[in-house]
């Protein structure tokens, strides 16, 4: 079975917040770019990276769904449990 994966890069602060469990949602602006990547799509997992090198911190997180916050013009990506981490202390 091929998993449907959403790849996102985060700044360290937000990566740490998700890892600690304090951050349960990830937000993206309602732009054409994010609309094409998110609307009408279903993913199995989100792969978060903090950087672009092979040795950067990385984690797999369960995708729970997406909501639209039209007041703030944001997509709200609901995060599930962390499935795996690499290169993170």
N, C-alpha and C positions, 0 to 999 in steps of 0.2 A: 504494500500500500504506500503510495506517495503522499507524504505529509504536505499540507499547504502551509507554508511558512511566510510570515511577515518579518522582514529584516529591518531593524531600527537601530540607529546609533544614538547614544545618549552621552551627555556630560556626566562626569563622575558623581556629582551631587545627586542627580536623579537616579543613576544606577544604584548608588548606595541606598537611597530611599526605597526603591523597589526591593532590593535584596533584604533590607531590614523588615519589610512587611508594612512599613508606614504608608507607602504609596501603593494604592490599589487600582489606580487608573493612570493611563498615559494619554496625553492630550496632543492633538494636532489641529492646526488652523484649517478652517473650511475653505480651502483653495481648490482650484481645478486639479492640481497635482495630487493632493490627498484624496479628493473625491474619486478620482480614477483608481487609486490604490485601495480605497476602503469601502466605498458604497457598493452594495450588492455582492460583496465578497465575504467568504467564510474561510477562516484560517484555523488550523489545528494548534499552531504554536507561534510564539513571537520569539525571535532570536535578537536579544539586545547585545550590543557591543559598546565598549567604552574605548574607542580608538579604532585604528585601521590596521594595525600590525597583527601578525599571527599570534603574538604573545599578549595581546590586550585582554582585559577582563571581558568575559562573555557569559551569558546565561540564557537558558531556554525557559520560557514561561508559558503556561497554558493560556490559550485565547478563550475568553468567555463571551465576547461579543462586542458590539459597538453601539453607541448611542450618539445622538446629535444634540448639542447644547446650542440652540439657535440664538439664545440671548447673548452668549459670549462668542458666538461664531467659532465653535470648536467641535471636533470629533472627540468623543470620549471612548477610549479603548479600555475595556474591562479586563483586568489581569487576574489570572488564576494562580495556582501554586507554582513555585519554582521547581522545574523538573531536573535541571542540571546547571552546574556552574563550572567554569574553567578559568584559571589564571587569576583568581580572586582570593585575596587574603582577608 
